[in-house]
Amino acid sequence: QQKSIRSKYVVNDIEAMKNKLREFRLSGQKTPWIHSLTVTSSSPLEIADIHDDFNREIAFYKQTLQGVTECERLCVQHGLTVRRKPDFFAEMIKSDQQMHKIKTNIQSEKKRVETAE
Amino acid sequence: STNTDNKKDQSIYTKKRVLFTSTRGIGSKYRHLMSDLISLIPHSKKEDKIDDRKTLSLINETCEMKSCNYAVLFDVRKGTDCFLWMAKTPLGPTVKFHITNVHTLEELQMTGNCLKGSRPFLQFDKSFDSEVHLQLIKELITQIYSTPKGHVKSKPFFDHIFSFFYQDGRIWFRNYQITDQEFKKESLLTEIGPRMIMHIDKIFSDGFGGNVLYSNPNYVSPNNTRSDHKLSKANKYIKRKH
């Protein structure tokens, strides 16, 4: 009953969305790969139980890894350098302090497991 | 002349700026999420908080003033419900999501890291191509999250990937660091964060306004979830009583 009240306002204007999609695609077409770096998996991901955290994350990981392989192949094809040069230093997203905290956390977790065993 | 034409053609992709803003009372968790995304997106621009939720369309003008062509708004209500708006301004479209299951970069479980300013790879699950509203969302996310080649604040290396999955009627977001492994051809992925689940609510034709082009029949607002929960609790009590 509740559900039917909520779905009273269901809209799915496919024609208008198709027009919008055409309109807001930059210069009317797909962005060149060198600017978007975007890939789509070859087949849809099928996950038996989305609430099974472990297997869901494995599935996410595997599909992403395929995406990485494809992106790196396209980088080479478009003449883009993939890996950072070892002498290239720059600021990271997470600070040294944050990375230190993460490391300490892993070590204390390891110790906890060891003592428990 | 072909060279200048070429340059002009490219500028449509390279002149990109995304305005990030929030409503008042965003709270620490969603403020962290917003600053995480700002630091991960080199072509982002942070803007002051919005005072009036009733005039969101003013964001279009703010974008014009700050020479931004996209906007992301964190609209937090009751201190708990976070609505994420993504828009191409001013002509649209705009997508409104309700976001849940948020984990930020602060959390120690996610051990990955990446360069500030490295351009992300973007990966979408094939299921985004299955329906028109998902195709539209995929295009908008691609335009907002991808950093164009040669952007001034970007670095010419690749060490992380944004992944988008459409599962169980919702969009799942992940961000992984990419590293080489010794003695193995396969790369190693380590989650950097943040994480979130995006529930599609509505798609609007314009920037923060216009017609509703799509309204998700399976979307249940957090208010309704709460009232359903309360109701089921109350019913339990009534049942017990009789």
Boltz contact constraints between the chains, C-beta under 6 A:
constraints:
  - contact:
      token1: [A, 7]
      token2: [B, 217]
      max_distance: 6.0
  - contact:
      token1: [A, 9]
      token2: [B, 215]
      max_distance: 6.0
  - contact:
      token1: [A, 10]
      token2: [B, 215]
      max_distance: 6.0
  - contact:
      token1: [A, 10]
      token2: [B, 217]
      max_distance: 6.0
  - contact:
      token1: [A, 11]
      token2: [B, 212]
      max_distance: 6.0
  - contact:
      token1: [A, 11]
      token2: [B, 214]
      max_distance: 6.0
  - contact:
      token1: [A, 11]
      token2: [B, 215]
      max_distance: 6.0
  - contact:
      token1: [A, 12]
      token2: [B, 214]
      max_distance: 6.0
  - contact:
      token1: [A, 13]
      token2: [B, 213]
      max_distance: 6.0
  - contact:
      token1: [A, 14]
      token2: [B, 132]
      max_distance: 6.0
  - contact:
      token1: [A, 16]
      token2: [B, 213]
      max_distance: 6.0
  - contact:
      token1: [A, 17]
      token2: [B, 132]
      max_distance: 6.0
  - contact:
      token1: [A, 17]
      token2: [B, 133]
      max_distance: 6.0
  - contact:
      token1: [A, 17]
      token2: [B, 136]
      max_distance: 6.0
  - contact:
      token1: [A, 17]
      token2: [B, 213]
      max_distance: 6.0
  - contact:
      token1: [A, 18]
      token2: [B, 132]
      max_distance: 6.0
  - contact:
      token1: [A, 20]
      token2: [B, 93]
      max_distance: 6.0
  - contact:
      token1: [A, 21]
      token2: [B, 136]
      max_distance: 6.0
  - contact:
      token1: [A, 24]
      token2: [B, 88]
      max_distance: 6.0
  - contact:
      token1: [A, 26]
      token2: [B, 12]
      max_distance: 6.0
  - contact:
      token1: [A, 27]
      token2: [B, 12]
      max_distance: 6.0
  - contact:
      token1: [A, 31]
      token2: [B, 13]
      max_distance: 6.0
  - contact:
      token1: [A, 34]
      token2: [B, 149]
      max_distance: 6.0
  - contact:
      token1: [A, 35]
      token2: [B, 13]
      max_distance: 6.0
  - contact:
      token1: [A, 35]
      token2: [B, 148]
      max_distance: 6.0
  - contact:
      token1: [A, 35]
      token2: [B, 149]
      max_distance: 6.0
  - contact:
      token1: [A, 36]
      token2: [B, 142]
      max_distance: 6.0
  - contact:
      token1: [A, 36]
      token2: [B, 146]
      max_distance: 6.0
  - contact:
      token1: [A, 37]
      token2: [B, 121]
      max_distance: 6.0
  - contact:
      token1: [A, 37]
      token2: [B, 122]
      max_distance: 6.0
  - contact:
      token1: [A, 37]
      token2: [B, 146]
      max_distance: 6.0
  - contact:
      token1: [A, 38]
      token2: [B, 122]
      max_distance: 6.0
  - contact:
      token1: [A, 38]
      token2: [B, 142]
      max_distance: 6.0
  - contact:
      token1: [A, 39]
      token2: [B, 123]
      max_distance: 6.0
  - contact:
      token1: [A, 40]
      token2: [B, 124]
      max_distance: 6.0
  - contact:
      token1: [A, 40]
      token2: [B, 126]
      max_distance: 6.0
  - contact:
      token1: [A, 41]
      token2: [B, 125]
      max_distance: 6.0
  - contact:
      token1: [A, 41]
      token2: [B, 126]
      max_distance: 6.0
  - contact:
      token1: [A, 43]
      token2: [B, 126]
      max_distance: 6.0
  - contact:
      token1: [A, 44]
      token2: [B, 126]
      max_distance: 6.0
  - contact:
      token1: [A, 44]
      token2: [B, 127]
      max_distance: 6.0
  - contact:
      token1: [A, 45]
      token2: [B, 125]
      max_distance: 6.0
  - contact:
      token1: [A, 47]
      token2: [B, 167]
      max_distance: 6.0
  - contact:
      token1: [A, 50]
      token2: [B, 167]
      max_distance: 6.0
  - contact:
      token1: [A, 50]
      token2: [B, 168]
      max_distance: 6.0
  - contact:
      token1: [A, 60]
      token2: [B, 174]
      max_distance: 6.0
  - contact:
      token1: [A, 61]
      token2: [B, 189]
      max_distance: 6.0
  - contact:
      token1: [A, 64]
      token2: [B, 123]
      max_distance: 6.0
  - contact:
      token1: [A, 64]
      token2: [B, 161]
      max_distance: 6.0
  - contact:
      token1: [A, 64]
      token2: [B, 163]
      max_distance: 6.0
  - contact:
      token1: [A, 64]
      token2: [B, 176]
      max_distance: 6.0
  - contact:
      token1: [A, 67]
      token2: [B, 123]
      max_distance: 6.0
  - contact:
      token1: [A, 68]
      token2: [B, 161]
      max_distance: 6.0
  - contact:
      token1: [A, 68]
      token2: [B, 178]
      max_distance: 6.0
  - contact:
      token1: [A, 68]
      token2: [B, 187]
      max_distance: 6.0
  - contact:
      token1: [A, 71]
      token2: [B, 121]
      max_distance: 6.0
  - contact:
      token1: [A, 82]
      token2: [B, 158]
      max_distance: 6.0
  - contact:
      token1: [A, 84]
      token2: [B, 157]
      max_distance: 6.0
  - contact:
      token1: [A, 90]
      token2: [B, 115]
      max_distance: 6.0
  - contact:
      token1: [A, 91]
      token2: [B, 116]
      max_distance: 6.0
  - contact:
      token1: [A, 92]
      token2: [B, 113]
      max_distance: 6.0
  - contact:
      token1: [A, 93]
      token2: [B, 39]
      max_distance: 6.0
  - contact:
      token1: [A, 93]
      token2: [B, 113]
      max_distance: 6.0
  - contact:
      token1: [A, 93]
      token2: [B, 114]
      max_distance: 6.0
  - contact:
      token1: [A, 93]
      token2: [B, 116]
      max_distance: 6.0
  - contact:
      token1: [A, 94]
      token2: [B, 113]
      max_distance: 6.0
  - contact:
      token1: [A, 102]
      token2: [B, 108]
      max_distance: 6.0
  - contact:
      token1: [A, 102]
      token2: [B, 111]
      max_distance: 6.0
  - contact:
      token1: [A, 105]
      token2: [B, 108]
      max_distance: 6.0
